Amino acid sequence: MPTRKAPPPESQWSVSVETDIDAAVALMTLRGKWERPLWTAATTALHKCLAEHPEALIVDLTELDDPATGSALAWVTAQRNAAAMEPPVQIALCVPPDLPLADRLQRLGARRFLPVYAKVRQARVAIASRLPLTERLAATLQPDAEAPCMARTLVHDACMAWGMPDVLQQSQLVISELVTNAVRHARTEITVVISLRGRCLHLSVSDLLVHPPRMRLARPRPGAPLYELGRGLQTVNATATAWGSLPTRTGKVVWATLRSSLPGEASCPPGTAGRARPYEIATAPR
């Protein structure tokens, strides 16, 4: 009997996202042929990345198969969305110079407002040099009972130093729950970073556990102080202006943002922290 040929393998594609330990710079990597499935996944990932409101987003297109340069409009649209956020999010692309997509972006004039680099490392260095000089406090904690208290002290110092006493109590409550979750479930070394983004206080807690956090129903002990552990992400969700989680190279980072209402740099107006303004959608490939 004649042998049957195996059907050709389906198009392989993937979209992955990771960030650094303080959720400041996110890296999105695309692999595969630029067709509708990859366009859909990439658009979803772009929206999620911008909703996390990093300071910068690097999109690695080194392994993107796009000889017709159909994805160019998607990146220009993403840059326009990111620039409209408050505060704006910087976007940079990684495209080898010998690919048609690099030439198309250059002809579109994208290089004037959408930087294109040959390698991710080059993009990271360039992005770091252009990021605003953000105030930051950081600490590395051990997964023990003292960690939440030390994190609350770090938040107190940040709020007092940056003139944000109105978010002190809420921020201490949120950081306590994030660190407590890391102590309970990750049981690894914890990195806490407190940063000032406009008039928003950005809290991030990273650990070495890959699995994302899950919101569990929990009952606080009667009469227990608010800052004591027990209510987890329910408290974070109810208290923070926005919060989320992203993978890192070594685990994950869980972040939360709280907006100060005191006079100052009005860089985080109500309802915009942690999410973008309405998106423009680039046309899908046929």
KEPAMI-245409 format. One record per atom (N, C-alpha, C): x, y, z; residue in three letters. Coordinates in steps of 0.2 Angstrom, whole numbers, padded with zeros to 4 digits, always signed. Example, Ala and Ser with C-alpha at 12.3 -4.5 7.8 and 13.67 -1.06 7.14 Angstrom:
BEGIN
+0066-0028+0039ALA;+0062-0022+0039ALA;+0066-0016+0039ALA;+0064-0011+0035SER;+0068-0005+0036SER;+0064+0000+0039SER;
% end
This chain:
BEGIN
+0004-0006+0000MET;+0000+0000+0000MET;+0004+0006+0000MET;+0002+0011-0004PRO;+0006+0017-0004PRO;+0006+0021+0003PRO;+0012+0023+0005THR;+0012+0027+0011THR;+0009+0034+0011THR;+0006+0036+0016ARG;+0002+0042+0016ARG;+0007+0048+0019ARG;+0007+0053+0015LYS;+0011+0059+0018LYS;+0008+0062+0024LYS;+0012+0063+0029ALA;+0009+0067+0035ALA;+0007+0074+0033ALA;+0002+0076+0036PRO;+0000+0083+0034PRO;+0005+0088+0037PRO;+0006+0094+0033PRO;+0011+0099+0036PRO;+0009+0101+0042PRO;+0014+0103+0046PRO;+0013+0105+0053PRO;+0010+0112+0053PRO;+0005+0113+0058GLU;+0002+0120+0058GLU;+0007+0125+0060GLU;+0005+0131+0058SER;+0010+0137+0059SER;+0011+0137+0067SER;+0017+0138+0069GLN;+0019+0138+0076GLN;+0020+0146+0077GLN;+0017+0148+0083TRP;+0018+0155+0085TRP;+0018+0155+0093TRP;+0020+0160+0095SER;+0020+0161+0103SER;+0021+0169+0104SER;+0018+0171+0110VAL;+0019+0178+0112VAL;+0020+0177+0120VAL;+0026+0179+0122SER;+0028+0179+0129SER;+0029+0186+0132SER;+0028+0187+0138VAL;+0029+0193+0141VAL;+0032+0192+0148VAL;+0038+0196+0149GLU;+0041+0196+0156GLU;+0043+0203+0158GLU;+0044+0204+0164THR;+0046+0211+0166THR;+0052+0210+0171THR;+0054+0216+0173ASP;+0060+0216+0178ASP;+0056+0216+0185ASP;+0060+0216+0190ILE;+0058+0215+0197ILE;+0054+0221+0200ILE;+0054+0227+0197ASP;+0050+0232+0199ASP;+0045+0234+0194ASP;+0044+0230+0189ALA;+0038+0231+0184ALA;+0039+0237+0180ALA;+0045+0240+0180ALA;+0047+0246+0176ALA;+0047+0245+0169ALA;+0051+0240+0167VAL;+0052+0238+0159VAL;+0049+0231+0158VAL;+0044+0231+0153ALA;+0042+0224+0151ALA;+0045+0223+0144ALA;+0046+0216+0143LEU;+0048+0213+0137LEU;+0043+0209+0134LEU;+0041+0210+0128MET;+0036+0206+0124MET;+0040+0203+0118MET;+0039+0196+0118THR;+0043+0193+0112THR;+0038+0189+0108THR;+0039+0190+0101LEU;+0034+0187+0097LEU;+0038+0182+0092LEU;+0035+0176+0091ARG;+0039+0171+0087ARG;+0033+0168+0082ARG;+0035+0167+0076GLY;+0031+0164+0071GLY;+0028+0168+0066GLY;+0024+0166+0062LYS;+0022+0169+0056LYS;+0016+0174+0057LYS;+0017+0180+0054TRP;+0012+0186+0056TRP;+0005+0184+0052TRP;+0001+0180+0055GLU;-0006+0179+0053GLU;-0011+0181+0058GLU;-0017+0180+0057ARG;-0022+0182+0061ARG;-0022+0179+0068ARG;-0020+0172+0069PRO;-0019+0170+0076PRO;-0014+0174+0080PRO;-0008+0175+0077LEU;-0003+0179+0080LEU;-0005+0186+0081LEU;-0008+0189+0077TRP;-0010+0196+0077TRP;-0015+0196+0083TRP;-0020+0192+0084THR;-0025+0192+0089THR;-0021+0191+0096THR;-0016+0187+0097ALA;-0013+0186+0103ALA;-0008+0192+0104ALA;-0005+0194+0099ALA;-0001+0200+0100ALA;-0005+0206+0103ALA;-0010+0207+0099THR;-0015+0213+0101THR;-0017+0212+0109THR;-0019+0206+0111THR;-0021+0205+0118THR;-0015+0206+0122THR;-0009+0204+0121ALA;-0003+0205+0125ALA;-0002+0212+0125ALA;-0002+0216+0120LEU;+0000+0223+0120LEU;-0005+0227+0125LEU;-0012+0225+0124HIS;-0016+0228+0129HIS;-0015+0227+0136HIS;-0013+0221+0137LYS;-0012+0219+0144LYS;-0005+0222+0147LYS;+0000+0222+0143CYS;+0006+0226+0145CYS;+0005+0233+0146CYS;+0001+0237+0142LEU;+0000+0244+0143LEU;-0005+0245+0149LEU;-0009+0240+0150ALA;-0014+0240+0156ALA;-0010+0240+0163ALA;-0004+0236+0162GLU;+0000+0235+0168GLU;+0004+0242+0169GLU;+0004+0246+0164HIS;+0007+0253+0165HIS;+0014+0253+0167HIS;+0019+0249+0163PRO;+0026+0250+0165PRO;+0029+0257+0162PRO;+0035+0258+0164GLU;+0038+0264+0162GLU;+0040+0263+0154GLU;+0041+0257+0152ALA;+0043+0256+0145ALA;+0042+0249+0143ALA;+0041+0248+0137LEU;+0039+0241+0134LEU;+0044+0240+0128LEU;+0047+0235+0128ILE;+0052+0233+0123ILE;+0048+0227+0119ILE;+0048+0227+0113VAL;+0044+0222+0109VAL;+0050+0219+0104VAL;+0051+0212+0106ASP;+0056+0209+0102ASP;+0053+0205+0096ASP;+0055+0207+0090LEU;+0052+0205+0084LEU;+0058+0201+0080LEU;+0063+0199+0083THR;+0069+0195+0080THR;+0066+0189+0077THR;+0062+0185+0080GLU;+0059+0179+0077GLU;+0052+0180+0074GLU;+0050+0186+0072LEU;+0044+0186+0069LEU;+0045+0185+0061LEU;+0041+0181+0058ASP;+0041+0180+0051ASP;+0036+0184+0048ASP;+0038+0190+0045ASP;+0033+0195+0042ASP;+0037+0198+0036ASP;+0038+0194+0031PRO;+0041+0197+0025PRO;+0037+0202+0021PRO;+0030+0202+0022ALA;+0026+0207+0019ALA;+0025+0213+0023ALA;+0028+0213+0029THR;+0028+0219+0034THR;+0021+0221+0036THR;+0017+0216+0036GLY;+0010+0218+0038GLY;+0009+0220+0046GLY;+0014+0219+0050SER;+0013+0220+0057SER;+0015+0228+0058SER;+0018+0231+0053ALA;+0021+0238+0055ALA;+0015+0243+0058ALA;+0009+0242+0055LEU;+0004+0247+0058LEU;+0002+0245+0065LEU;+0003+0239+0067ALA;+0001+0237+0074ALA;+0006+0240+0079ALA;+0013+0241+0077TRP;+0018+0244+0081TRP;+0017+0251+0082TRP;+0015+0254+0076VAL;+0014+0261+0076VAL;+0008+0263+0080VAL;+0003+0259+0080THR;-0003+0260+0084THR;-0002+0259+0091THR;+0002+0254+0093ALA;+0004+0253+0100ALA;+0008+0259+0103ALA;+0012+0262+0099GLN;+0016+0268+0101GLN;+0011+0273+0102GLN;+0006+0274+0098ARG;+0002+0280+0099ARG;-0002+0279+0105ARG;-0005+0273+0106ASN;-0008+0272+0112ASN;-0004+0273+0119ASN;+0002+0270+0118ALA;+0007+0271+0124ALA;+0008+0279+0126ALA;+0009+0282+0120ALA;+0011+0290+0121ALA;+0005+0293+0124ALA;-0001+0291+0123ALA;-0007+0294+0126ALA;-0009+0293+0133ALA;-0005+0288+0136MET;-0006+0287+0143MET;-0003+0292+0148MET;-0005+0292+0154GLU;-0003+0297+0159GLU;+0000+0293+0165GLU;+0006+0293+0166PRO;+0012+0296+0162PRO;+0013+0291+0156PRO;+0016+0294+0150PRO;+0017+0290+0144PRO;+0021+0284+0145PRO;+0020+0279+0141VAL;+0024+0273+0142VAL;+0029+0273+0135VAL;+0035+0272+0136GLN;+0040+0272+0131GLN;+0040+0265+0127GLN;+0040+0265+0121ILE;+0040+0258+0117ILE;+0046+0258+0113ILE;+0049+0253+0112ALA;+0055+0252+0108ALA;+0054+0245+0104ALA;+0056+0244+0098LEU;+0056+0238+0094LEU;+0063+0235+0093LEU;+0063+0228+0093CYS;+0070+0225+0091CYS;+0068+0221+0085CYS;+0071+0224+0079VAL;+0071+0221+0073VAL;+0077+0221+0069VAL;+0080+0215+0067PRO;+0086+0215+0064PRO;+0086+0219+0058PRO;+0091+0223+0056PRO;+0091+0228+0051PRO;+0091+0225+0044PRO;+0092+0218+0043ASP;+0092+0215+0036ASP;+0085+0213+0035ASP;+0080+0213+0040LEU;+0073+0211+0038LEU;+0069+0217+0035LEU;+0064+0215+0030PRO;+0060+0219+0027PRO;+0056+0224+0032PRO;+0054+0221+0038LEU;+0050+0225+0042LEU;+0054+0232+0045LEU;+0061+0231+0046ALA;+0065+0236+0048ALA;+0065+0242+0042ALA;+0066+0240+0036ASP;+0065+0245+0031ASP;+0059+0248+0030ASP;+0053+0244+0031ARG;+0047+0247+0031ARG;+0046+0252+0036ARG;+0048+0251+0042LEU;+0047+0255+0048LEU;+0051+0262+0047LEU;+0057+0261+0044GLN;+0061+0267+0042GLN;+0057+0271+0037GLN;+0054+0268+0032ARG;+0051+0272+0027ARG;+0045+0275+0030ARG;+0042+0272+0035LEU;+0036+0275+0038LEU;+0038+0281+0042LEU;+0044+0282+0043GLY;+0046+0287+0048GLY;+0045+0285+0055GLY;+0045+0279+0056ALA;+0043+0277+0063ALA;+0049+0278+0068ALA;+0055+0278+0065ARG;+0061+0279+0069ARG;+0061+0286+0073ARG;+0058+0290+0070ARG;+0058+0297+0073ARG;+0054+0297+0080ARG;+0049+0292+0081PHE;+0045+0292+0087PHE;+0045+0285+0090PHE;+0047+0280+0086LEU;+0047+0273+0088LEU;+0054+0270+0087LEU;+0058+0270+0092PRO;+0065+0268+0091PRO;+0065+0260+0089PRO;+0070+0259+0085VAL;+0071+0252+0082VAL;+0078+0250+0084VAL;+0079+0244+0087TYR;+0086+0242+0088TYR;+0087+0235+0086TYR;+0093+0233+0085ALA;+0094+0227+0082ALA;+0094+0221+0087ALA;+0095+0223+0093LYS;+0095+0218+0099LYS;+0092+0220+0105LYS;+0090+0216+0109VAL;+0086+0217+0115VAL;+0091+0221+0120VAL;+0097+0219+0120ARG;+0102+0222+0125ARG;+0103+0229+0123ARG;+0103+0231+0117GLN;+0104+0238+0114GLN;+0098+0242+0116GLN;+0092+0239+0116ALA;+0086+0242+0117ALA;+0085+0244+0125ALA;+0087+0239+0129ARG;+0087+0240+0136ARG;+0092+0245+0138ARG;+0098+0246+0136VAL;+0102+0251+0137VAL;+0100+0258+0135VAL;+0097+0258+0129ALA;+0094+0265+0127ALA;+0088+0267+0131ALA;+0084+0262+0132ILE;+0078+0264+0136ILE;+0080+0266+0143ILE;+0085+0263+0146ALA;+0087+0265+0153ALA;+0089+0272+0153ALA;+0093+0274+0148SER;+0095+0281+0148SER;+0090+0286+0147SER;+0084+0284+0144ARG;+0079+0289+0143ARG;+0073+0289+0148ARG;+0073+0284+0153LEU;+0068+0284+0158LEU;+0069+0289+0163LEU;+0063+0292+0165PRO;+0064+0298+0170PRO;+0067+0296+0176PRO;+0071+0300+0180LEU;+0074+0299+0186LEU;+0069+0298+0191LEU;+0066+0292+0192THR;+0061+0290+0197THR;+0064+0289+0204THR;+0060+0292+0209GLU;+0062+0290+0216GLU;+0061+0283+0217GLU;+0066+0280+0220ARG;+0065+0273+0222ARG;+0068+0271+0229ARG;+0064+0267+0232LEU;+0067+0263+0238LEU;+0066+0256+0237LEU;+0071+0252+0239ALA;+0071+0245+0238ALA;+0074+0241+0244ALA;+0071+0235+0245ALA;+0074+0231+0250ALA;+0073+0224+0248ALA;+0078+0220+0250THR;+0078+0212+0249THR;+0076+0209+0256THR;+0071+0205+0256LEU;+0068+0203+0263LEU;+0068+0195+0262LEU;+0069+0192+0268GLN;+0069+0185+0269GLN;+0061+0183+0270GLN;+0059+0177+0268PRO;+0052+0175+0269PRO;+0051+0173+0277PRO;+0051+0178+0281ASP;+0049+0176+0288ASP;+0044+0181+0291ASP;+0043+0181+0297ALA;+0037+0185+0300ALA;+0039+0192+0300ALA;+0045+0194+0300GLU;+0047+0201+0300GLU;+0046+0205+0293GLU;+0046+0201+0288ALA;+0045+0204+0281ALA;+0040+0209+0280ALA;+0034+0208+0282PRO;+0028+0213+0281PRO;+0030+0219+0285PRO;+0032+0219+0291CYS;+0034+0224+0295CYS;+0039+0229+0292CYS;+0044+0226+0289MET;+0050+0229+0286MET;+0047+0233+0280MET;+0043+0229+0276ALA;+0040+0232+0270ALA;+0036+0238+0272ALA;+0032+0238+0277ARG;+0028+0244+0279ARG;+0032+0250+0281ARG;+0038+0248+0284THR;+0042+0254+0286THR;+0045+0257+0280THR;+0046+0253+0275LEU;+0049+0256+0269LEU;+0044+0260+0265LEU;+0037+0258+0265VAL;+0032+0262+0263VAL;+0031+0269+0267VAL;+0032+0268+0273HIS;+0031+0274+0277HIS;+0037+0279+0275HIS;+0043+0277+0275ASP;+0048+0281+0273ASP;+0047+0285+0266ASP;+0044+0281+0261ALA;+0043+0283+0255ALA;+0038+0289+0255ALA;+0032+0287+0258CYS;+0027+0292+0258CYS;+0029+0299+0262CYS;+0032+0298+0267MET;+0035+0304+0271MET;+0040+0308+0266MET;+0044+0305+0263ALA;+0049+0308+0259ALA;+0046+0311+0253ALA;+0041+0308+0250TRP;+0038+0311+0244TRP;+0032+0315+0245TRP;+0030+0316+0251GLY;+0024+0321+0252GLY;+0018+0317+0250GLY;+0017+0311+0252MET;+0011+0307+0250MET;+0008+0304+0256MET;+0007+0308+0262PRO;+0004+0305+0268PRO;-0003+0302+0267PRO;-0007+0305+0262ASP;-0014+0303+0261ASP;-0014+0296+0259ASP;-0009+0293+0256VAL;-0010+0286+0254VAL;-0006+0281+0259VAL;-0003+0284+0264LEU;+0001+0280+0268LEU;-0002+0274+0271LEU;-0008+0275+0274GLN;-0011+0269+0277GLN;-0013+0264+0272GLN;-0016+0266+0267GLN;-0018+0261+0262GLN;-0012+0257+0259GLN;-0007+0261+0258SER;-0001+0258+0255SER;+0002+0253+0259SER;+0002+0255+0266GLN;+0005+0250+0270GLN;+0001+0243+0271GLN;-0006+0244+0270LEU;-0010+0239+0270LEU;-0009+0234+0264LEU;-0008+0237+0258VAL;-0007+0234+0252VAL;-0001+0230+0252VAL;+0005+0234+0254ILE;+0011+0231+0254ILE;+0012+0225+0259ILE;+0008+0226+0264SER;+0008+0220+0269SER;+0005+0214+0267SER;+0000+0215+0263GLU;-0004+0209+0260GLU;+0001+0206+0254GLU;+0004+0210+0250LEU;+0008+0207+0245LEU;+0014+0203+0248LEU;+0017+0206+0253VAL;+0023+0203+0256VAL;+0021+0196+0259VAL;+0015+0197+0263THR;+0013+0191+0267THR;+0011+0185+0262THR;+0008+0187+0256ASN;+0007+0182+0251ASN;+0013+0178+0249ASN;+0018+0183+0248ALA;+0025+0180+0245ALA;+0028+0175+0251ALA;+0027+0178+0257VAL;+0030+0174+0262VAL;+0027+0167+0263VAL;+0020+0167+0263ARG;+0016+0161+0264ARG;+0017+0156+0258ARG;+0017+0159+0252HIS;+0016+0154+0246HIS;+0023+0153+0242HIS;+0027+0158+0241ALA;+0033+0158+0238ALA;+0038+0155+0242ALA;+0039+0158+0248ARG;+0044+0155+0253ARG;+0051+0156+0250ARG;+0052+0161+0246THR;+0059+0163+0243THR;+0061+0170+0245THR;+0067+0172+0244GLU;+0069+0178+0245GLU;+0064+0183+0241GLU;+0063+0189+0244ILE;+0058+0194+0242ILE;+0061+0200+0240ILE;+0060+0203+0235THR;+0062+0210+0233THR;+0056+0215+0233THR;+0057+0220+0237VAL;+0051+0225+0238VAL;+0054+0232+0235VAL;+0050+0235+0230VAL;+0052+0241+0227VAL;+0047+0246+0228VAL;+0048+0252+0230ILE;+0043+0257+0231ILE;+0045+0263+0226ILE;+0041+0265+0222SER;+0044+0270+0217SER;+0038+0275+0216SER;+0040+0281+0214LEU;+0036+0287+0213LEU;+0035+0288+0206LEU;+0029+0287+0203ARG;+0027+0289+0196ARG;+0022+0294+0196ARG;+0024+0300+0195GLY;+0020+0306+0195GLY;+0017+0307+0202GLY;+0011+0307+0203ARG;+0008+0307+0209ARG;+0005+0300+0211ARG;+0008+0295+0208CYS;+0006+0288+0210CYS;+0012+0285+0214CYS;+0010+0281+0219LEU;+0015+0277+0223LEU;+0014+0270+0220LEU;+0020+0267+0217HIS;+0020+0261+0214HIS;+0023+0256+0219HIS;+0020+0251+0220LEU;+0023+0245+0225LEU;+0024+0239+0221LEU;+0029+0236+0221SER;+0031+0229+0218SER;+0034+0225+0223SER;+0032+0218+0223VAL;+0035+0213+0227VAL;+0036+0207+0222VAL;+0042+0205+0221SER;+0044+0200+0217SER;+0047+0194+0221SER;+0046+0188+0219ASP;+0049+0182+0222ASP;+0051+0177+0217ASP;+0053+0171+0219LEU;+0056+0166+0214LEU;+0051+0161+0212LEU;+0044+0162+0214LEU;+0039+0157+0212LEU;+0036+0159+0206LEU;+0036+0155+0201VAL;+0033+0157+0194VAL;+0026+0157+0194VAL;+0022+0153+0198HIS;+0015+0153+0197HIS;+0012+0160+0199HIS;+0007+0163+0196PRO;+0004+0169+0197PRO;+0000+0169+0203PRO;-0001+0174+0207PRO;-0006+0174+0213PRO;-0013+0173+0211PRO;-0016+0170+0216ARG;-0023+0168+0215ARG;-0027+0172+0221ARG;-0033+0175+0219MET;-0037+0178+0224MET;-0041+0172+0228MET;-0040+0172+0234ARG;-0044+0167+0238ARG;-0048+0170+0243ARG;-0054+0167+0244LEU;-0058+0170+0250LEU;-0055+0168+0256LEU;-0055+0174+0260ALA;-0052+0173+0267ALA;-0056+0177+0272ALA;-0056+0175+0278ARG;-0059+0178+0283ARG;-0054+0181+0288ARG;-0054+0188+0289PRO;-0049+0190+0294PRO;-0052+0188+0301PRO;-0047+0188+0306ARG;-0048+0186+0313ARG;-0052+0192+0316ARG;-0057+0191+0320PRO;-0061+0196+0323PRO;-0057+0200+0328PRO;-0057+0207+0327GLY;-0053+0211+0331GLY;-0046+0212+0329GLY;-0044+0209+0323ALA;-0037+0209+0321ALA;-0036+0216+0318ALA;-0030+0219+0319PRO;-0028+0226+0316PRO;-0028+0225+0308PRO;-0030+0230+0304LEU;-0030+0230+0297LEU;-0024+0228+0294LEU;-0018+0229+0297TYR;-0012+0228+0294TYR;-0010+0220+0295TYR;-0013+0217+0299GLU;-0012+0210+0300GLU;-0014+0206+0294GLU;-0010+0200+0292LEU;-0012+0196+0286LEU;-0018+0193+0287LEU;-0021+0191+0282GLY;-0027+0187+0282GLY;-0032+0188+0277GLY;-0032+0193+0273ARG;-0037+0195+0268ARG;-0034+0195+0261ARG;-0027+0194+0260GLY;-0024+0193+0254GLY;-0026+0198+0248GLY;-0027+0195+0242LEU;-0028+0200+0236LEU;-0035+0203+0236LEU;-0039+0201+0241GLN;-0046+0204+0241GLN;-0045+0211+0244GLN;-0040+0212+0249THR;-0038+0218+0251THR;-0035+0223+0246THR;-0030+0220+0242VAL;-0027+0223+0237VAL;-0031+0226+0232VAL;-0036+0221+0230ASN;-0041+0223+0225ASN;-0045+0229+0227ASN;-0047+0229+0233ALA;-0052+0234+0236ALA;-0048+0241+0238ALA;-0042+0240+0238THR;-0038+0246+0241THR;-0034+0250+0236THR;-0031+0246+0231ALA;-0026+0249+0226ALA;-0030+0252+0221ALA;-0027+0258+0217THR;-0030+0260+0211THR;-0030+0255+0206THR;-0025+0251+0205ALA;-0024+0246+0200ALA;-0019+0241+0203ALA;-0019+0235+0201TRP;-0014+0230+0203TRP;-0014+0225+0198TRP;-0008+0221+0198GLY;-0008+0215+0193GLY;-0001+0211+0194GLY;+0000+0206+0190SER;+0006+0202+0190SER;+0009+0201+0184SER;+0015+0200+0183LEU;+0019+0198+0177LEU;+0024+0194+0179LEU;+0026+0189+0174PRO;+0032+0185+0175PRO;+0038+0189+0175PRO;+0044+0186+0178THR;+0050+0189+0177THR;+0055+0183+0175THR;+0061+0185+0174ARG;+0066+0179+0172ARG;+0067+0174+0177ARG;+0066+0176+0183THR;+0067+0171+0189THR;+0061+0170+0193THR;+0055+0172+0191GLY;+0049+0171+0195GLY;+0043+0175+0193GLY;+0041+0180+0197LYS;+0036+0184+0196LYS;+0036+0191+0200LYS;+0033+0196+0198VAL;+0032+0202+0202VAL;+0024+0203+0202VAL;+0022+0205+0208VAL;+0015+0207+0209VAL;+0016+0215+0211VAL;+0012+0219+0208TRP;+0013+0226+0209TRP;+0006+0229+0210TRP;+0006+0235+0213ALA;+0000+0239+0215ALA;+0001+0246+0214ALA;-0003+0250+0212THR;-0003+0257+0212THR;-0008+0261+0216THR;-0006+0266+0220LEU;-0011+0270+0223LEU;-0009+0277+0222LEU;-0015+0281+0220ARG;-0015+0288+0218ARG;-0015+0293+0224ARG;-0011+0297+0224SER;-0011+0303+0229SER;-0016+0308+0227SER;-0020+0311+0231SER;-0025+0316+0229SER;-0022+0323+0231SER;-0016+0323+0234LEU;-0013+0329+0236LEU;-0010+0333+0230LEU;-0010+0340+0231PRO;-0007+0344+0225PRO;+0000+0342+0224PRO;+0001+0342+0217GLY;+0008+0340+0215GLY;+0008+0339+0207GLY;+0012+0335+0205GLU;+0012+0333+0198GLU;+0006+0329+0196GLU;+0001+0332+0193ALA;-0005+0328+0191ALA;-0004+0323+0185ALA;+0001+0318+0187SER;+0003+0314+0181SER;-0002+0307+0181SER;-0006+0307+0186CYS;-0010+0301+0187CYS;-0017+0302+0188CYS;-0021+0305+0183PRO;-0028+0307+0185PRO;-0032+0302+0186PRO;-0038+0303+0189PRO;-0043+0298+0192PRO;-0044+0293+0186PRO;-0044+0287+0187GLY;-0046+0282+0183GLY;-0041+0280+0177GLY;-0035+0283+0177THR;-0031+0281+0172THR;-0025+0277+0175THR;-0024+0277+0181ALA;-0018+0273+0184ALA;-0019+0266+0182ALA;-0014+0263+0180GLY;-0014+0255+0178GLY;-0018+0253+0172GLY;-0020+0258+0168ARG;-0023+0256+0162ARG;-0023+0262+0157ARG;-0023+0260+0150ALA;-0022+0265+0145ALA;-0029+0268+0144ALA;-0029+0274+0140ARG;-0034+0277+0137ARG;-0037+0272+0132ARG;-0043+0274+0129PRO;-0046+0269+0124PRO;-0041+0268+0118PRO;-0040+0262+0117TYR;-0035+0259+0112TYR;-0038+0260+0105TYR;-0033+0262+0100GLU;-0034+0261+0093GLU;-0032+0254+0092GLU;-0036+0251+0087ILE;-0034+0244+0085ILE;-0032+0243+0078ILE;-0026+0241+0077ALA;-0023+0240+0070ALA;-0027+0235+0066ALA;-0027+0235+0060THR;-0031+0231+0056THR;-0028+0224+0056THR;-0032+0219+0057ALA;-0029+0212+0057ALA;-0027+0210+0050ALA;-0022+0205+0050PRO;-0020+0202+0043PRO;-0026+0198+0041PRO;-0026+0197+0034ARG;-0031+0193+0031ARG;-0029+0186+0032ARG;
% end
